[in-house]
Amino acid sequence: MVYDSTFIDVQMIPSGYRFDFPNTIYTVWIAEDGIILDFILIVIYNIYRISRISACTSERTMKLSVKSEYACLALIYLTKHHGKEKLCPIREIAEAQHIPRKYLEQILISLKRGGYVKSYKGAEGGYRLAKDPASISVAEIIRFMDGALAPVESASKYFYEKTPIERSEKLLQVLKQIRNHVSEILESVTFDKLS
């Protein structure tokens, strides 16, 4: 059994749930008390590195997809140019944010369908935000691109599905607390704060 030395009074939840963070030294075991805040601080520090939740032999993911990361980067770039007359061509966004152009095209089509960006054709065409960046939260974009912020579907408010975790009400409550903290942080960050 592995314990992170930063946690005191660790009591393991049955099944040994843990959060692994690649490219870091963090392995965080979920304890009954005192772990949620520390876990959230690690999430903020490693927001783009959140990796897998492992339980026995089955795996569930709680991570940003590359698609979601690129969507956020594209919106940050468009936010920097919000309110300017000049439109942002795909080529310019792709080069500035190091996003493969073909992949970016698909992401911008999705964001356009979602009402987050507008596109204009022609020689001077390109993209711009369709909304005030102060009204678009990071949580909203991650949910739009990837789905639930919750670590398991049964802990999700918007994407609920039945899962085995529901057999343990205490464990489900811990995962809902994680969902609430992650959601609270990501809901509070809007794109105007990121540009």
N, C-alpha and C positions, 0 to 999 in steps of 0.2 A: 504494500500500500504506500502511495506517495503522498506526502503532505507538503504544502508550501509553508516554509518557515515563517512567513509573514502573518499567518493565521494562528490565533490562539484558541484553545478550547474547541478544536474541530471535532464535530460529530458527523460521521458519514451517513448520508441518506442511503437507504438500501439500493442496490444495483450499481453503486460506485459511479454515479454520473460525474463527468468532468468536462472542463472546457480546455481545449488545447489551442495554443496560439503559435502558428508556425513562425519561424525566424525570430522567435523571442525565447526567453527562458521561462515563460509562464505556463504552468499547468495549475489550474484552479479547480479544486474539488469543491462541490457545493456542500456547505455546512448548514445546519439549522439556524445558526445565529451568526451575525457579524460579517457575512460574506458578500451580501448583495452590494453594499456600497463599494467595497474593494473591487468587486467584479466590474461595476460600472466605470470606475476610474480606469481600469485596464481597457475596457471597451472604448472609452474616449481616446486613450493613448494609442490604441491599435485599431481604430475604426475601420481601416481598410484591410486589416489582417485577421478579422474574426474568422475563426475556422470552425472545425467540426465539433459537434457534441457527440460523444461516443457513449453508448450504453450497451454493455454486453457485446453481442455480435452485430446488432443493428446500428445504423448510423443515421443521424438527421443532420442537416446542415443549417447553420445560422451564420450566413456570411453574405456580404455584398457580392453580387455577380459582377463580372467584368462589364456587362451591359449597363448595370446600375451605376458603377463607378464612372464609366464614360458619359452616361447621361448627366450625372452630377457635374463632371468637368465641363461638358458642353454648356450646361446652364450657367456655370460660374463665368465662363468666357462671355456668353451672351449678356449676363448681368453687368459685366464690366463695360459693355457697349450699349447698355440700356439708355434710352432717351436720346441717343445720337441719330442723326439722319441716315448715316451710312449703314447699309445692311452688312451682315457677316456671311460671306460665302463659305460653303462647306470646306473648301480647300484651306481657307485661312484658319478656321476652327480646328480642323484636323492637324495642321502643322503646328499651331500654337499649343495644342493640348496633347500632341503625340498620340492621336487616335487614328487607326486605320480608316481611310476615307470611306470605303464601301460599308464598313461596320457603322460608321458615324451616320451615313445616309439612312440606314435602317432605324437607328435610334432616333434620329430627328423626325422621321416619318411617324414613329410611335408617339413622340412628344407632341407632334402636331395634332394627331388624332385625339390626344388627351387634352388639347387646348392649352398647352404650355408654351408653344412657339407658333409663329406664323412664318410662312415662306412666300417669297416673291420670285417670279421667273424673270428671265431677261438678262442682258449683259450686266446690268447693275444689280441683279437679283441676289438673294441670299436669305438669311434667317434673322429674326429678332424675337424677343420675348413677347408672348401674347398677354402676359399678366405682369403686374407689379412684382418684382422679385421679393419684396417684403411680404407678399402673400403666398409664396411658395416655400413650404418647409422641406427639409431633407427627408423627413419621414414620409411625406406625401409622395415624393419621387421614388423612394425605395419601394414603397408599397405598390406604386403604379408599375414599376419595372419588374420587381421580384416577388411581390406578394407580402405575406405576413412578416412582421418584425419579431413575433414571438418565437422562442426556441423550439416549440412543438405546436402543431396545429390545434390541439385541444386547449392551448393557453391563449389562442388568438381571439381577438374581439371581432375582426373583420373577415377572417378566413378559417373559421372553426371547422375542424373535422375531428371525428372521434379517434383517439389514440390510446394505447395501453396505459399511458401515464395516469389516465383518469382513475385507475384502480387504487391509486394512492392520493388521497385528497391533499395530504400535507405536501407531498412533492409537487403536485399540480399548483398549489398555492405559491410555492417557492418560484416556480417557473412563471407564474403570472406576475409575481413581484418583479422579476427580471424584465419581463415584457413591459410592465408599467414604467420602470426606470429608463429603459432604453427608449421607449416611446416618448416619454417626457422630455428627454434630452434632445432627441432628433426632431420632435415637434417644435421645440423652442429655437431651433437653428433654421433661419430662413436664408435664402440665397443672397440677399443684400448684405448679410453679415459675412459672407464668404468671399466676396470679390475685392 
